[in-house]
Amino acid sequence: MTATLSPEIFKAYDIRGLYGEQIDGDLAERIGRAFAQVLSTLEDVPVERLRLGLGRDMRASSQELAPHYRQGMLSTGANVLDIGTVGTEMLYWFVGSRELHGGLMCTPSHNPKAYTGAKLVREGAMALSGDSGIEDVRRAVEDELERGGPHRAGAAPPRGHFDELDVYGEFQAAAMRFIDPDVVRSAKRPLTVVVDGAHGMAPPMAGPLLESLELELIEANWTADGEFPDRGPNPLLEENRRSIVEKVRETGADLAIAWDGDADRCFFIDETGAFVDGDFLTALLAESLLRKAQERDPTRHEAILYDVRASRAVPDTVERAGGVAYVNRVGHAFFKTRMRAEGSLFGGEVSGHYYFRDFYCADSGTIPALLMLELLGGEGRSLSELLRPYRERYFISGEINSEVSDPQGKIEEIAERYADARQSRLDGISIDYDDWHFNVRPSNTEPLLRLCLESLVSREDMERHRDEVLALIRSSATAGS
């Protein structure tokens, strides 16, 4: 590892690679050192004055590598506040609430057990990305390797200072302030909720909050265990949701909430066992938050962000609720930047990332769970009843991937084929007609095009248009899944 570096571990929004093979202790130290140096430049602060947060998830690899990241940051003279084993959003919250210059979370997010990685943020919990910061870190690591700089973990003596802190209680109190707990507790009957933590960070992070709401909890995969003994840590994959759906149907639960490994995303299953699409959940959360904002100030029209893949249910709901909807590029770095630019109250992505202005514009897997429980407790209606107006009017395809040899060339074909439509190049290409629309965008890391399509006519109409667009995408291409 000291002689070579795999550039592909530096992704669009984070660093991610195979533990031991692509990222080991030596490289983690180099990344930590490079991160502090890059952050010093970005924030225009002398490196010895930097105050940086550090967290890690429950994986054994994270426990092993986090001290190496810390050592790298300390070796530059930066000061590190280590908050131990936490959910990713806790690191975001910590950086924002303590007004730190940045932070590093040792996690590969929802990737399988063999992976490790790091999520990097600057002041205000703003994410570093390939466009701003991550490529600078890569170059700094490469420069150090070329110069023959510190060549073993621990070679550079620590110069900065570090403290270890426990922030669970403070974080949980901050999260609970997003709702009125009595609305949940005073429901006609206690909600029965299947909670699936994917053996990740949700149980220690969100578990105590859920217990305080006097719910009837049915726990699954509810111990933090980086070996993931039952299934993978990504509940967005259908094969990882089957057991959750079965549990809801077996128990007659009101809903299920499932988190990914580092617990910065949560997903919902309604009482019928149907998965709740991220754009429909964005619409429900936006409507609830806008209602609260209107109660505080009826004259204020809050901004809400949604991504280019989303159903028109989102802007329709936002405008009906007195908000202003803004479409945005996919990706948390882009969302957090735009949230600040627009002063947005809330933002939601189809992929299950939900951002809150009062949470430093960071994404959270805890707050959406609390808000949905409050909504269900206050409405006295089932989740499927709340979703029925969306499911009966907006017919969405979900994201469909196709392998193509020339993604940009295929996008130009799409533009020519649908030249009579309204078109946008904000992220890939978006094609809009009055009663149907779609977005096609390239993957950041693979030769894939991703299609999301919606009809406002019928499911059959959606399927017809979906198959038509897929045929164009996959002509002279290898079909994906």
Stockholm file with secondary structure:
# STOCKHOLM 1.0

chainA/1-481         MTATLSPEIFKAYDIRGLYGEQIDGDLAERIGRAFAQVLSTLEDVPVERLRLGLGRDMRASSQELAPHYRQGMLSTGANVLDIGTVGTEMLYWFVGSRELHGGLMCTPSHNPKAYTGAKLVREGAMALSGDSGIEDVRRAVEDELERGGPHRAGAAPPRGHFDELDVYGEFQAAAMRFIDPDVVRSAKRPLTVVVDGAHGMAPPMAGPLLESLELELIEANWTADGEFPDRGPNPLLEENRRSIVEKVRETGADLAIAWDGDADRCFFIDETGAFVDGDFLTALLAESLLRKAQERDPTRHEAILYDVRASRAVPDTVERAGGVAYVNRVGHAFFKTRMRAEGSLFGGEVSGHYYFRDFYCADSGTIPALLMLELLGGEGRSLSELLRPYRERYFISGEINSEVSDPQGKIEEIAERYADARQSRLDGISIDYDDWHFNVRPSNTEPLLRLCLESLVSREDMERHRDEVLALIRSSATAGS
#=GR chainA/1-481 SS CCSCCCGGGBCSSSEEEEBTTTBCHHHHHHHHHHHHHHHHHHHTCCGGGCEEEEEECSCHHHHHHHHHHHHHHHHTTCEEEEEEECCHHHHHHHHHHTTCSEEEEECCTTCCTTEEEEEEEEGGGEECBTTTBHHHHHHHHHHHHHHTCCCSTTCSCCCSCEEECCCHHHHHHHHHTTSCHHHHHTSSSCCEEEEECTTSSHHHHHHHHHHHTTCEEEEESCSCCTTCSSSCSCTTSHHHHHHHHHHHHHHTCSEEEEECTTSSCEEEEETTSCBCCHHHHHHHHHHHHHHHHHHHCTTCCCEEEEETTCCTHHHHHHHHTTCEEEEECSSHHHHHHHHHHHTCSEEECTTSCEEEGGGTTEECSHHHHHHHHHHHHHHCSCHHHHHHHHHTTCEECCCEEEECSCHHHHHHHHHHHTTTSEEECSSSEEEECSSEEEEEEECSSSSEEEEEEEESSCHHHHHHHHHHHHHHHHTTSCCCC
#=GC SS_cons         CCSCCCGGGBCSSSEEEEBTTTBCHHHHHHHHHHHHHHHHHHHTCCGGGCEEEEEECSCHHHHHHHHHHHHHHHHTTCEEEEEEECCHHHHHHHHHHTTCSEEEEECCTTCCTTEEEEEEEEGGGEECBTTTBHHHHHHHHHHHHHHTCCCSTTCSCCCSCEEECCCHHHHHHHHHTTSCHHHHHTSSSCCEEEEECTTSSHHHHHHHHHHHTTCEEEEESCSCCTTCSSSCSCTTSHHHHHHHHHHHHHHTCSEEEEECTTSSCEEEEETTSCBCCHHHHHHHHHHHHHHHHHHHCTTCCCEEEEETTCCTHHHHHHHHTTCEEEEECSSHHHHHHHHHHHTCSEEECTTSCEEEGGGTTEECSHHHHHHHHHHHHHHCSCHHHHHHHHHTTCEECCCEEEECSCHHHHHHHHHHHTTTSEEECSSSEEEECSSEEEEEEECSSSSEEEEEEEESSCHHHHHHHHHHHHHHHHTTSCCCC
//
